[in-house]
Every structure is written in structure tokens, then in C-alpha cells.
Amino acid sequence: MFDDKGCLQVQASVLAEFYHLKVSDILVLPFLCTFHQESAALLAAIQKEIQRHDLSYFVDEPPPVAQGGRGVVVAGCPACRKRINTISQFLDHLTKDAMPPLIERLSSSAD
């Protein structure tokens, strides 16, 4: 259904029936091609942002070595340095903290 460039191809007989078009074998609709390519780019950006975040451990507020400190290891997102204890909190972090700035950045770059 999609060609090698990611464009949607529609059989001419289907379109001719509805729109009375004269086409040879296959008609490529450019606006659907552009939509498909933009969707793929959006999906790639969202996947990259999600993969950047992780429910792991990091050293929080380490005191200077001169004071004999080594910091405290806490559970959370090392990319954001946010304390998170449960999977539910991690999912909330992704949807409320990580995705809104990404969507804002993508929508401002589209303008």
C-alpha cells in the first residue's frame, strides 16, 4: 500500500469510481505521502524522548568530597534527576514531565 518513499498508493479504479478521474495504473497522493512522513518523524521523536528516560538510580545532591560526602543513591529518572519510586510514578513522569516539553518543541519548530 505504501511505496519505497512511504507514500500511500491507491488503485486508479478505486479513485475513478468515486472521483471520475482519468489515471493509468496507480495514483500517488502527495498530501497522504507528506502526512505519512510527518507521522513517522513525530513517532521517531517521541520514541527517542521516551528512551532517554529511565527508571533507575542516580546520586542525589552529593556533598563535596572535601566534606567527606559521597551523596545519596536514590531511585528515579537519571536524565531528569527526579525521584521516582514506582512504575506508576514513572509513567506519570513521562506523560506530565517529559512529553509536554517535547510536544511544545515540535509544534514550535513546525511553525
N, C-alpha and C positions, 0 to 999 in steps of 0.2 A: 504494500500500500504506500510506503514511503520509498523514494529513490535514494541514491547514494549521497545526496546532499541533504537528506532529511525532509524533502518536500513531499507533500501529500499529492499522490497522483489519483485521478478519478477517471474511470472509464468514460469515454465520449458518449456511449449510448445512454448512460445514466443521466448525464447532463443534458443531452439533446432532448430527452424525453420531457424534462421539466422546463428547460430554458430555450428550447428550439435553437440550439447552437449548431454551427457547422464546424466540426472538428474532425481531425483524421482519426488517430487511434487513441491517444491519451492526451488529456489536457492537464497541465500543471498550473495550479492556482497559487500565484505568488504570495498572496496575503496569508494563506494557510502555511506556506513554507516559512515565512517570516515569523508567524506565531509559534510554529513548532521549534524554530531555532531559539527564539526568546525564552520559551518554556524550558528548553534544555539548559540554557545558560543560567536561568533562575534556579533550577533544580541543582545544578553543579555548585552554585554559590551557597545555597542552603546546606547541602551536604558537607561542603568544606568547613562551614562555620560550626556545624554540629560535631564534626570530627575533631575540631580544635579543642572542644570542651571535654572534660573527663571527670569521672567521679573517682578520685584518687586521694593522695595525701600531699601535703606541702608544709614547709616550715613557716609558721605564722609569727610575725613580729619578733624576729631574732634579735636578742640584745647583742651589743658589740662583744667581740671576742675579748677585748681588753677588760670587760667586766666579768669575764668567765662564763658568759652565756652561750648557749647553743641553739636557742629557740625552742619552740614547741611544735611538735608534729601534729597536725590536725587533718581530719577528713574534709574533703571538699573539692572544688574545681581549681586546679593549679593555674589555669590560664587566666582566671578572674581573681584568684586568691580569695574566694568566697567560701566560708564554712558551710558544708552541707553534710547531713548525717544519713539521709535516707534516699532511696530511689525516687520517691515522690517529690522530695525537695529538689532533687537534681532535675527532674522533668519540669518542675515549676521554674527552676533557674533557666533552663533552655528556652521555655516559652515566654517568660516575663523579662529576663535579663539579656539573653543572647540574641533572640530573634528580632525584637523591635528595632535595635540599632542597625541591624543588617538590612531590614526592610526599608528603613529610613535612608540608609546609604544607597541602596539600589534604586529607590524611587527618585532620589535627588540626582543620581548620575544619569537616569533615563531622561530627565528634563533638559 
